[in-house]
Amino acid sequence: MFDFFEKFRNQVLSSMGEEPDRSIESGETDRLIALGVLMWAVSEADEQFLPEERQLIEQVLQKHGRLDTDRISIVMESVRQAAGERIDLYSFADKATQNIEREQKVAMLEHLFRVACIDEHLDTREHETIRQIYQLFRLDHQDFIEAKIKVKKEFGMDTAGL
């Protein structure tokens, strides 16, 4: 896994004018790539990768990575490539949630639901992908339900029967 993340981390750091070396704290860059890949996986789950989904992923990564608009395209390209070479959700979920608090994991879960609900429809395949990821985040089922309800309400979607 080290070589896998190192490849994409170096792309991102190089694009930012930073020297990619092993002395740099890589956790944040790896976490950003991992979060992007997880969001990308949810976006592709229904076999319809919408421009709105890509735009939301960019916005979330830009905010979390404090990236300017010039650098986000490099990060998104790294995420796209990493998603294409996706090993397994476990590795990305593990990397995305290393050394972070429960509240941050819940916020990530909400981002996953936002990507899935951006078309105002939560596809069963997207839902199942998010379910797998939340379990890898080691969150409670109540966190899953609350995140889903919160995001569905944000999009004006029906929350009855949850």
N, C-alpha and C positions, 0 to 999 in steps of 0.2 A: 504493500500500500504506500510505503514511503516514496518509491519512485513514481508511482502514479500521481500523487498530489504534487510532488516536486516539479514534475513537468509543467503542470498548469500554473502552479504558484510562480515559477520562474517566468512564464509568459506574462503574467499579470505584473510582477515586480519590474520586469524589463520595460513594459509599456509605461510604467510610472517613472522611469528614469532611475530606478533603484537597482543597485547591483544585486543580482540573485546569488546569495551565498547562504550557507547553512547557519551562519551566526545570527541571521535575522530571525526575529520572532515570527514564526510562520503560522501560528494558530489562527489568527484573525483572517489571513488570506485563505487558508484552507477551509475555514468555517464558511466564508463567503462563497467559495466555489461549491462547497457541499450543499449549502442552502439553495443555491441556484440550481444545482442538479436535481435536488428533491422537488423543487417547484416545477422544473422542466418535466420531470417524470410524471407529475400530476397532470400537467398540461397535455402531455402526449397520451395519457391513459385512455381518453375517449377517441383517439385517432383523429382529432381535429385540433391542430395547434393553431390557435387564432392569434392575429396580430395584437389583440387586446391582452392576451395572456403574456405574450412576449413583453409588451409595454409594462405590464404590472411587475413582471420579474425584474425588468430593468430598474423600475422605480424603487422596489424594495432593496435590491442590491446596492443601488446608488445611495440610498439613505443609510443602510447598515454599514456600507464600506466607506462612506463619506467620500465618494468619488465624483469628480466633475464629469460633465457630459462627454468630454473627449475620451476619458479613460473607461467609461462604462462599456463602450463597444468592444474593447479588448477583453474585458472581464466576461461579457456576454459570449464572445467567441470561444473563450476558454470553457465556459459553462456548456456551450453547445457541443464542443468537442468531447468534454468529459462525459456528458450525458450520452453521447453516441458510443463511448467506450465503457459505459456503465458496467461496473462489476456486479454490484448488488446493493440493494437499498440499505442493508445493515451498515456497510462501510461508510456510506455517506451520512446516514442518520447519526452514527457514532461520532464522526468527525464534526458534524454540524452542532452537536450538543455537548462536546467536550468542555468541561469546566464552566458550564453556565447554569444558572438557577432555573428553577421550575417555571417562573414567570416568563423567562425568555423562551423556554421551550413552548409554552402555551402561545406566546406571540408568533413563533414560527408556525405552529399548528394553524393559527388563524390565517397566516399568509397563504398556507397551502389551500385552505378552504376558499380564500378570496380568488386565487387563481382558478380553482374549480368552478366557482360560482359567477365568474365574470360575465358569462353568457346567460346568466340568470337561470341556469339549469345545472343541477348537481347530478352528473351522470353516475351510474352505479359503478363503472370502472374507476372513475376518479375517486369516488367515495371509498372504494375498497383499497385503492392505493394509499389514500390518506390514513385509512384504518391501520394498514400495515406499518406505516411510518410512525403513527402515534404510539403504537405498541413498542416500536424500537426506541422511541423517546422515553419510554418507561413512565408515561403519564397515566393518571387515573382515567377510567371510562367517563367519569363526570367531566373531566377537562375536555375530552373529545366532544361530548354532547354540548357543553356550554359554548365551545368554540364554534361548532356547527350552527347552533341557534343564533349566536351573535352575528356571524357573518351572513347567514341567510336573511336575517332582519335588515342588515346593512344594504342588501341588494333587493329588499322588498319581496323576498320569496316566502312561500308558505312554510310555517314551522309546525303546523299541526301534525300529530302522529309521530313525532320524534320520540 
